[in-house]
Amino acid sequence: MPMSDLIYPSLVYVHLLLFVLWLGADVGVFLLGQHFRKRHDYTLDQRLALLKLLVLVDMTPRTAWALMVPLSLTVSFAGGWWDVPVAVVAAGWIVGGLWLWLVWDAHWHDQTPRAARNRRIEGWIRWLLAAGYLFLGAESLLTGHPIAPVWLAWKALLFGLIFVAAIMIDFSFKPVGPQLMALISQGSSDATEVPLRTTMDKTRRWVTLTYILLVLTSWLGVVKPLG
């Protein structure tokens, strides 16, 4: 088989691999969060160790998310599913690379003004991409342009919704920082545990929605229904 014939299936394989890493690692994050909530089964030090591991494991889906944007454009281009301009594919890799750098640089410099700046920029990128994918999917479903295959148009729309749900995970999780500091400084009690548990419960709704959307999106990509 010529090397050129291997390019598209290899891209599809990497695309699926990113999905597996994204969803699989996210399940790991979910399970670690579940065990962190068990205040009567673990000491506070053990729960904090679980939380540190959670943050580290969470870097896998965040990495996969950033790479999924340029790779999905490349797969659509290489497979002839969408006549996406080469400039858009190139821009996708530039944006994805910048996003990935922001994610990891913020992780390496956590709790610093540099990390806060990176996360603000990342937030703008994610909202702009969410709007772009939602518009792309909706426009294509309504007009058949620029994406003709209905399954791919739905996939673009659902990917935009994944952006919104994942953004809401971080938004819902924001109060955890001060609540966790209160838990560490004041110790475990109903006064410190209940607000933290409430925040985590609210976040789980968006996590569940993200899982559902990820499964639907991957199903569309593999089965390709609707023409």
PyMOL commands that set and color helices and strands:
alter all, ss='L'
color gray80, all
select helices_A, chain A and resi 3-36+44-57+59-78+86-108+113-143+150-173+176-186+190-223
alter helices_A, ss='H'
color red, helices_A
deselect
rebuild
show_as cartoon
